[in-house]
Amino acid sequence: MTRIAFARELESASDAIADIALTTIASELAIPKGDLVARILREWLETNAYLPVP
């Protein structure tokens, strides 16, 4: 297996794990996955001073 093929496999696996994790967390919080992603991004941007805090 070449490095490029391994990198693609690893990226694919990590994407699948991230999708499963987001789906699980969203279902536990009873919110849509898209809203969860938006919330995570908003909080990260506010914490790192990229967005004003409302």
mmCIF file of the C-alpha atoms, coordinates in Angstrom:
data_MODEL
# 
_entry.id   MODEL 
# 
loop_
_atom_site.group_PDB 
_atom_site.id 
_atom_site.type_symbol 
_atom_site.label_atom_id 
_atom_site.label_alt_id 
_atom_site.label_comp_id 
_atom_site.label_asym_id 
_atom_site.label_entity_id 
_atom_site.label_seq_id 
_atom_site.pdbx_PDB_ins_code 
_atom_site.Cartn_x 
_atom_site.Cartn_y 
_atom_site.Cartn_z 
_atom_site.occupancy 
_atom_site.B_iso_or_equiv 
_atom_site.pdbx_formal_charge 
_atom_site.auth_seq_id 
_atom_site.auth_comp_id 
_atom_site.auth_asym_id 
_atom_site.auth_atom_id 
_atom_site.pdbx_PDB_model_num 
ATOM 1  C CA . MET A 1 1  ? 0.000   0.000  0.000  1.00 0.00 ? 1  MET A CA 1 
ATOM 2  C CA . THR A 1 2  ? 1.367   3.400  -0.943 1.00 0.00 ? 2  THR A CA 1 
ATOM 3  C CA . ARG A 1 3  ? 1.394   6.419  1.345  1.00 0.00 ? 3  ARG A CA 1 
ATOM 4  C CA . ILE A 1 4  ? -1.266  8.133  -0.718 1.00 0.00 ? 4  ILE A CA 1 
ATOM 5  C CA . ALA A 1 5  ? -3.566  5.128  -0.594 1.00 0.00 ? 5  ALA A CA 1 
ATOM 6  C CA . PHE A 1 6  ? -3.041  4.825  3.149  1.00 0.00 ? 6  PHE A CA 1 
ATOM 7  C CA . ALA A 1 7  ? -3.758  8.533  3.633  1.00 0.00 ? 7  ALA A CA 1 
ATOM 8  C CA . ARG A 1 8  ? -7.002  8.222  1.673  1.00 0.00 ? 8  ARG A CA 1 
ATOM 9  C CA . GLU A 1 9  ? -8.076  5.199  3.719  1.00 0.00 ? 9  GLU A CA 1 
ATOM 10 C CA . LEU A 1 10 ? -7.253  6.997  6.959  1.00 0.00 ? 10 LEU A CA 1 
ATOM 11 C CA . GLU A 1 11 ? -9.156  10.101 5.879  1.00 0.00 ? 11 GLU A CA 1 
ATOM 12 C CA . SER A 1 12 ? -12.169 8.009  4.912  1.00 0.00 ? 12 SER A CA 1 
ATOM 13 C CA . ALA A 1 13 ? -12.127 6.196  8.255  1.00 0.00 ? 13 ALA A CA 1 
ATOM 14 C CA . SER A 1 14 ? -11.806 9.419  10.239 1.00 0.00 ? 14 SER A CA 1 
ATOM 15 C CA . ASP A 1 15 ? -14.704 10.970 8.301  1.00 0.00 ? 15 ASP A CA 1 
ATOM 16 C CA . ALA A 1 16 ? -16.867 7.964  9.122  1.00 0.00 ? 16 ALA A CA 1 
ATOM 17 C CA . ILE A 1 17 ? -15.938 8.112  12.816 1.00 0.00 ? 17 ILE A CA 1 
ATOM 18 C CA . ALA A 1 18 ? -16.655 11.850 12.967 1.00 0.00 ? 18 ALA A CA 1 
ATOM 19 C CA . ASP A 1 19 ? -20.028 11.352 11.282 1.00 0.00 ? 19 ASP A CA 1 
ATOM 20 C CA . ILE A 1 20 ? -20.987 8.605  13.734 1.00 0.00 ? 20 ILE A CA 1 
ATOM 21 C CA . ALA A 1 21 ? -19.865 10.723 16.692 1.00 0.00 ? 21 ALA A CA 1 
ATOM 22 C CA . LEU A 1 22 ? -21.841 13.775 15.538 1.00 0.00 ? 22 LEU A CA 1 
ATOM 23 C CA . THR A 1 23 ? -24.925 11.681 14.866 1.00 0.00 ? 23 THR A CA 1 
ATOM 24 C CA . THR A 1 24 ? -24.715 10.064 18.306 1.00 0.00 ? 24 THR A CA 1 
ATOM 25 C CA . ILE A 1 25 ? -24.219 13.349 20.157 1.00 0.00 ? 25 ILE A CA 1 
ATOM 26 C CA . ALA A 1 26 ? -27.018 15.034 18.200 1.00 0.00 ? 26 ALA A CA 1 
ATOM 27 C CA . SER A 1 27 ? -29.420 12.216 19.028 1.00 0.00 ? 27 SER A CA 1 
ATOM 28 C CA . GLU A 1 28 ? -28.490 12.362 22.725 1.00 0.00 ? 28 GLU A CA 1 
ATOM 29 C CA . LEU A 1 29 ? -29.123 16.123 22.773 1.00 0.00 ? 29 LEU A CA 1 
ATOM 30 C CA . ALA A 1 30 ? -32.278 15.706 20.642 1.00 0.00 ? 30 ALA A CA 1 
ATOM 31 C CA . ILE A 1 31 ? -31.206 18.301 18.073 1.00 0.00 ? 31 ILE A CA 1 
ATOM 32 C CA . PRO A 1 32 ? -30.541 17.963 14.348 1.00 0.00 ? 32 PRO A CA 1 
ATOM 33 C CA . LYS A 1 33 ? -26.947 17.217 13.359 1.00 0.00 ? 33 LYS A CA 1 
ATOM 34 C CA . GLY A 1 34 ? -26.716 20.430 11.321 1.00 0.00 ? 34 GLY A CA 1 
ATOM 35 C CA . ASP A 1 35 ? -27.725 22.497 14.350 1.00 0.00 ? 35 ASP A CA 1 
ATOM 36 C CA . LEU A 1 36 ? -25.115 20.698 16.452 1.00 0.00 ? 36 LEU A CA 1 
ATOM 37 C CA . VAL A 1 37 ? -22.381 21.508 13.929 1.00 0.00 ? 37 VAL A CA 1 
ATOM 38 C CA . ALA A 1 38 ? -23.494 25.150 13.799 1.00 0.00 ? 38 ALA A CA 1 
ATOM 39 C CA . ARG A 1 39 ? -23.472 25.320 17.610 1.00 0.00 ? 39 ARG A CA 1 
ATOM 40 C CA . ILE A 1 40 ? -19.992 23.810 17.831 1.00 0.00 ? 40 ILE A CA 1 
ATOM 41 C CA . LEU A 1 41 ? -18.649 26.227 15.230 1.00 0.00 ? 41 LEU A CA 1 
ATOM 42 C CA . ARG A 1 42 ? -20.337 29.257 16.835 1.00 0.00 ? 42 ARG A CA 1 
ATOM 43 C CA . GLU A 1 43 ? -18.971 28.410 20.282 1.00 0.00 ? 43 GLU A CA 1 
ATOM 44 C CA . TRP A 1 44 ? -15.480 27.776 18.894 1.00 0.00 ? 44 TRP A CA 1 
ATOM 45 C CA . LEU A 1 45 ? -15.518 31.066 16.983 1.00 0.00 ? 45 LEU A CA 1 
ATOM 46 C CA . GLU A 1 46 ? -16.771 33.004 20.035 1.00 0.00 ? 46 GLU A CA 1 
ATOM 47 C CA . THR A 1 47 ? -14.234 31.356 22.340 1.00 0.00 ? 47 THR A CA 1 
ATOM 48 C CA . ASN A 1 48 ? -11.365 32.209 20.013 1.00 0.00 ? 48 ASN A CA 1 
ATOM 49 C CA . ALA A 1 49 ? -12.587 35.806 19.544 1.00 0.00 ? 49 ALA A CA 1 
ATOM 50 C CA . TYR A 1 50 ? -13.559 35.414 15.892 1.00 0.00 ? 50 TYR A CA 1 
ATOM 51 C CA . LEU A 1 51 ? -17.188 36.372 16.549 1.00 0.00 ? 51 LEU A CA 1 
ATOM 52 C CA . PRO A 1 52 ? -18.681 38.897 18.930 1.00 0.00 ? 52 PRO A CA 1 
ATOM 53 C CA . VAL A 1 53 ? -20.451 37.381 21.911 1.00 0.00 ? 53 VAL A CA 1 
ATOM 54 C CA . PRO A 1 54 ? -24.199 38.218 21.809 1.00 0.00 ? 54 PRO A CA 1 
# 
